[in-house]
Amino acid sequence: MESALYPIQNKYRFNTLMNGTWKFEADPNSVGLDGGWNKELPDPEEMPVPGTFAELTTKRDRKYYTGDFWYQKDFFIPSFLKEKDLYIRFGSVTHRAKVFINGQEVGQHEGGFLPFQVKISDYIQYDQANRITVLVNNELSEKAIPCGTEEILDNGQKLAQPYFDFFNYSGIMRNVWLLALPQNQIINFKLNYQLANNKAAITYNIEANNNAEFKVTLFDNQKEVARAISKNTGSLTIKNPHLWSLNDPYLYKIKIEMLEDEKTVDEYSDQIGIRTIKIVNDKILLNNHPIYLKGFGKHEDFNVLGKAVNESIIKRDYECMKWIGANCFRTSHYPYAEEWYQYADKYGFLIIDEVPAVGLNRSITNFLNVTNSNQSHFFASKTVPELKKVHEQEIKEMIDRDQRHPSVIAWSLFNEPESTTQESYDYFKDIFAFARKLDPQNRPYTGTLVMGSGPKVDKLHPLCDFICLNRYYGWYVAGGPEIVNAKKMLEDELDGWQNLKLNKPFIFTEFGADTLSSSHRLPDEMWSQEYQNEYYQMYFDVFKKYPFIYGELVWNFADFKTSEGIMRVGGNDKGIFTRDREPKDIAFTLKKRWQQLN
Ligand SMILES: CCC[C@@H]1NC[C@@H](O)[C@H](O)[C@H]1C(=O)O
């Protein structure tokens, strides 16, 4: 089942991490289930969790391994945990998992970038070793997100063929917890804020697994400032609220207590930031002040770690983003580990939270072809109903998990899908209608439009509260000496959008040029640092003419791993920073620009 609450410890709740060395075994012929691997792996190796095998191996067939694979670990449950409900919570397992405890199946989950938990109380033995086994699968299809396909090589091996431009890392890449929770427990709670006359009304909606009363208390720097006792919904009001903002990311503490016969039986506390976010005409307002988004499309990606969570990388990335003067990033192209959002709440960063709906566009796989957008009517295929169900499930899990973060200011429901067909509009009309019911703060909903989805042909922008453009004039189109044409292409397209008089904010969510940090060229040439500077200067010169542009999120924060290809030199090199987080020349240009831009 989905697991929206990040594990905490208090008088009622205990947890311990199960990270470390697990046993691992690939199962290319999918014989494990019949072969009893859910009880005992026949010939396992050691594998770190969190981690991803693709970055650790020296063998190509293991790096690109596609199919079933197993993790297994023994753990001890002392009998003093007897009166608690016991769960195992995964920050994520990519892309799908089936979990066994002492050989018994206890749950499964589809989706590789959101947490889930399985209840294990009825399957474990106290005061002795127990065994968890996870069957993982990393195959891609058009029935799940992110989308892709696969081929069978001449040697019989499966090979994933992503419809997206990042390496198909897989495995248990985020933290794993053993949870000991009260039988009657708080499952989740969502908050909304109304600001008026120097007061903040905080409305709460608590989800629990039984019918109970709740005591909700708000603390400002350990001092109680408001309290309410109610059923699942209610509200608190405070005067002179200290709002959460970019320059002052002020956090309160909220405590939810579940009461039974006036006795507290469960408690969940969280840090919250009181702020409002809304779109008014062509502006994005944070606490009723227009904001301009400066920052990045990012990836969870690093040497040796692949996409595995690591708080040193998170801290380094935030330090680099603070240094350069950024205030925002998009979690391209999937919800990131929860720890990213916790830092953003504390550091004062804005996040566009993106569901893994990437690759819903076969033509995107041929970059040379993307501008012809040879639409293959992706949304007309018979697997679309299954895809929509998974897409909606993951939107719900993302919003349930991230709804309370003040740093999250918008939901991105797609990245560069086919967007020029009636069936693409019909598909996303339902997706947006589904999503709009899930966030009581009604944050803006959007998605990013691929090159070729311009004002004359795109059908999805009417669904979006602000418009996100991924544009590569000067790179995939009109690169090198033709950049002189690229500027006019960009202006022509923006003129086209301007003529639609949408009265909505526009954000550039991707623009960039592959650049080798070792390359300097005079005159500048594509792949050189000088060209990356020229490319961005051209965009910034154009942006000045279009007042409805309210954000520039460059692609990408850092170089990152992709599948191999004739246009990838060790991966995608559009980074402002190298993969090991050192600045390219462009970082100094952006720092100068962003520190002046307010
Ligand atoms: C024309 C499509 C551009 C594409 N957009 C999605 C990103 O995930 C890729 O990395 C980026 C690129 O090719 O650099």
The ligand as an SDF file (V2000), in Angstrom:
LIG
                    3D

 14 14  0  0  0  0  0  0  0  0999 V2000
   14.2000   17.5810  -27.4950 C   0  0  0  0  0  0  0  0  0  0  0  0
   14.1590   16.7820  -26.2460 C   0  0  0  0  0  0  0  0  0  0  0  0
   15.1640   17.2260  -25.2300 C   0  0  0  0  0  0  0  0  0  0  0  0
   15.1540   16.3090  -24.0230 C   0  0  0  0  0  0  0  0  0  0  0  0
   14.0380   16.5960  -23.1410 N   0  0  0  0  0  0  0  0  0  0  0  0
   13.8620   15.6370  -22.0290 C   0  0  0  0  0  0  0  0  0  0  0  0
   15.1720   15.4370  -21.2610 C   0  0  0  0  0  0  0  0  0  0  0  0
   15.0380   14.3540  -20.3880 O   0  0  0  0  0  0  0  0  0  0  0  0
   16.3510   15.1940  -22.2110 C   0  0  0  0  0  0  0  0  0  0  0  0
   17.5380   15.0180  -21.4800 O   0  0  0  0  0  0  0  0  0  0  0  0
   16.4350   16.3610  -23.1930 C   0  0  0  0  0  0  0  0  0  0  0  0
   17.7290   16.2500  -24.0350 C   0  0  0  0  0  0  0  0  0  0  0  0
   17.7280   15.5710  -25.0490 O   0  0  0  0  0  0  0  0  0  0  0  0
   18.7230   16.8210  -23.5950 O   0  0  0  0  0  0  0  0  0  0  0  0
  1  2  1  0
  2  3  1  0
  3  4  1  0
  4  5  1  0
  4 11  1  0
  5  6  1  0
  6  7  1  0
  7  8  1  0
  7  9  1  0
  9 10  1  0
  9 11  1  0
 11 12  1  0
 12 13  2  0
 12 14  1  0
M  END
$$$$
